[in-house]
């Protein structure tokens, strides 16, 4: 009886010490550099917007922020790395629907769980995509591209460097009744290089990454993937407006940590990220980069991820994409 009581008291004591250590850790956070792990290469839309936001986040937290690009395996390398990291707030994942919405339905083997293995911190906005083609492709509208593709089956190809690009290309091919060759890449910049070089016909790419090349006439933009036109590029029609039915695909972006992060650290990070994203000047700057910036609570991001998993399963099933 006495030994059982002693064991019980020891258990309570250990729990109290653990709670005290966690509270002290949260109170001192952050005391060293924070690493933001990205599933895409330098020069991608997520990379560019994260570097801008991280400059302000570094100032707000008073520590350095290191950007670590871990492109590969459709973002699985980066997501798995962060999922296995210590949940102390010093290793975070800045990611998109690629790892947290689409991968469960695109990949046969997944080394992380997008819900159970992560702590939602803050959503930072959307990165709308657009369809771009090599200028040598004889089409100035989506309608002309569809007509050319049907007249030349198997001649057109599309590159991809993210899940949004994969699913957009497959949805386009399925909904428009086209025979398109899919050419996958680790990230958007190298994929875009091959489209500009004429080795691949077209690509669905985030506006941030693709727009400078469109403005330089190295690419021709035909439409955006969102259901309606976006104010970021108001002159471009939506795919549905351009004649492709049931087309509404958008890429989102958010911050996550490993599962089990202290609530106090999550609250601190969320508050600082929201201040940055909702700052009118920063929001306007992000808009010029092709990002519709906005945020919310950690709980809202968690709910959103679950909703997006349902949506992306439907998109991938409808486009008849087989798991790789």
N, C-alpha and C positions, 0 to 999 in steps of 0.2 A: 504493500500500500504506500509506504513512505517512498520507496524507489520509483514507483509510478508517478507520484507527486513531483519528485525531483526531476524526472524526465520531462514532465509537463511544463514545469517552471523553466527548464532549460530551453525548451522549444519556444516558449513565450519570449524568453530573453533574447534568443537568436533572432526572432521576428522583429523585436523592438530595435535591436542593433542594426538589422538590415534596413528597416524603415528610416532609422536615423542617418545611416550612411547615404541612403538614396536622397533624403531631404538635403543633407549637406552638399551632396554632388549637385543637386539642382540649384541650390543657393549660390554655389560658386561658378555656375555655368554661364558663359563658356570661359575656360581658363587657358585654352590653347587653340591652335588652328582647327578649322572645320574643313572636312573634305566633302565636296559635292561630286558624286559619281554620276556620270552621264552615259546612257546606253548608245549614244551616237558619236560620230567623229567630230573633230573640230571643224567649224564652218557650217555645221548643220543649223537648222532653225532653233532647236533646243539649246544648242551650245551658245549661239549668239545672244539669245535673250537671257540665258542663265548668267552669262558673264556680265551683262549690264545690271541685272538684279543683284548679283553677288557683290558688286562694288559697293552698293548702298547697304547691303546686309552686313558686310564687313565693318563698315563705319558704325552701324547701329549697335553691333555686338562688341566692337572693340577688339576683334581678333582677325587674323588673316583667314582667307578662304581659298582653298586649293581646288581647282577644277581637274577632275581626273576622267578622261574619256576612255571608256571601255566598250568600244564598238565590237559587235560580233554576235553570231547566233541569234539574230533578231532581238537584241537587247537582253538576252538571257544571261550573258556573262556578267553584265553590270548588276542586274537585279539579284542574281544569286550571291554575288559578292557582298552586297549591302544586307541581304537577308541574313547572312551568316556573321555580320559584324556585331560588335558589342553595342547594345542599345543605350549608349550614353550620350547621343546627340552629336557625336563628332564625325560620324560617317553617315551621310544622307544620300538618298537617290532622288535626282530630278529626272522625271520620266514622263511618258505619254501613254496613250492608249495601246501603243505597241506592246509593252510589257504587261500592262495591267488590265487590258480589255481584250486584245486579239490573240495573244500568244497561246492561251489555253485551248483555242480552237484552230490554231494554225500549226502547232507543233505536237508531234506524237509524244515526245518526252519533255516534261517541264521540270526543272530542278528547283522550283520555288512555287509558293502559293501566293497569288497576288493579294489575297485578303488576310490569311492567317499569318503570313510571314512579315507583315509590314505594319507600321504605325502611320496613319494618315496625318499629315501636318497642315498643308495648305495648298489649295488649287491656285494657279497663277494665271490661267486664261486659256484661250483657244488659239490654235495656229491653223487657219484655213488653208486648204490645198487648192491648187489649180492645175489644169491640164496644159502642158506645154509640148510643142513638137519641134523637131528640127526644121529650120526654114526650107530645106529641100523637099520636105513632104508637101505635096500639092494640095493643101487644104488650108483655108483661112477661117473656116467655121467648123463646129463639131459636125454639122450636117454634111459638109463636104468631106470630112474625115471618114465618117461612116460610109458614105457612098464610095469613096476610094477604097476603103477596106473591103467592102463587099465585092467590088469589081476586081480586087487583087487579093484573094484569100491567102493567108499565110505570109504575106509580104511585110506586114506591119508588126512591130515589136514594141514592148513597153518595159522600161527599167523600173526597179523599185529599190528603195533603201530604208523602208520602214513598213509597218503593218498598214498604215493609211494608204501608202502607194500600192502595196500588194492588193489590198481589198478594193481600192478604187479602180485599178486596172482590170481586175477580174470582174467586178460589177459592170464596168463599161462594156467589156467583151460580151458578157452574158446578156445584159439588158439591151444592147444594140445589135446582138446577133453577129458578132465579129469573131474571126479566127486570128487571135493575137498571140505572139510568142512572148512569154514572160522571161525577162533577164534579171535575176536578183543580184543585189550588191549588199555589202556590209553597211553602207550608210549612203545618204543622199548625195554628198558632193562628188564621189567618184561615179555614181550613176549618172548624175547630171553632165559630167564631163563627156561621157560616152554618147549621150544624146546630142550634145553640142558638136561632137566630133562626127556625127552621122552613123555611128556604129549601132545605135538603137534609135527607133523612130520617135518615141514619145515617152512621157513620164508624168505622173501625178506627183507634184512636189509642193512643199509648203511655200507660201508666197514670199516669205523672208529670203529663202535660199534661191528661189527662181527668178524673182522680179528684177534684180540687177542685170541678169543675162537677157531678160526680155527687153529691158530698156536699152541694152547695148546691141539689140538686134541679133544676138546669137541664138535666141529661141523665139518662138511665136506662141503666145498664150491664147487659148481658145475659150476657156470657161473655168468657173470655180466649182468645187465639189459640194458646197453647202446648198441647202434647199432654196435659199433666196440669195440674191446678190449681196456681196459684202462691201461695206463702206471703205474697206482697205483698198479695193480695186473696183470701184463702182461701174467702170465701163465694161467689165467682163460679165457675160450672162452666167446663170447657174447651168449645170448640166441638164437639169429638168427643163429649164427655159429653152435650152438649146436643142431639145428634142429627145433626150434620153430619159425614159420614164423611171420612176422610183429610185431616184439618185439623191442621197442626202448623207454625206460623210464628212465629219470634221474631226480634227486632231485636238486633243486637250493636253494640258501640261500641269504637273503638280509635284510637290515635295513630299517625300516619304522617308521614314526611318525604319530601322529594324523593329520587329514586334517587341513589345514590352518596354518602350521608352517611358521614363517618368513623366507624369502628366504636367508637372511644372515646366519642364524643358519644352514639351510640345506647345504649351500655352505661350511661352516666351517666343519661340520661333514663329508661331502662327501670327502673333501680334506684330512682330517686326516685319514679316513678309507682307502682311496685309497693308501695313502703313506704306510700304514701298510701292506695291502694285496699285494701290488706290490713290497715290500721289498724282495729281493731274499732270504735272510736267513729265514724270516718268511714264505714266500711262500713254501720254501723247508720243513720247519717244519710242515706246514699244510699238505703237500703232504704225509709225513710219517704218518699222522693221517687219511689219506684217503680222503682228500679234494683237489680238483682242484681249487686253489684260483686265482681269477681275479676280476676286478671291472669295473666301468664305471661311467657315469654321472647320476644324478637323473632322467633326461629326458629319458635316455636309459633304466633305470629300469622301469619307468612308461610304456614305449612302450612295453617292454618285458613282463610285467604283463598282458597287454591286449592280446598279442600274445599267452601267455601260457594259458589264459582262453579258448581261441578257441581250442588249442591243447588238453587240458585236458578234455574238453567236448567231443571231438572226441574219446579220449582213453576210457573214462568211458562209452560212448554210445556203442562203439564197443565191449567192454567187457560185455555189458548187465548187468551193476551193477544198482540195484534199489536203489533209495534214502531211507535213513534211517530217 
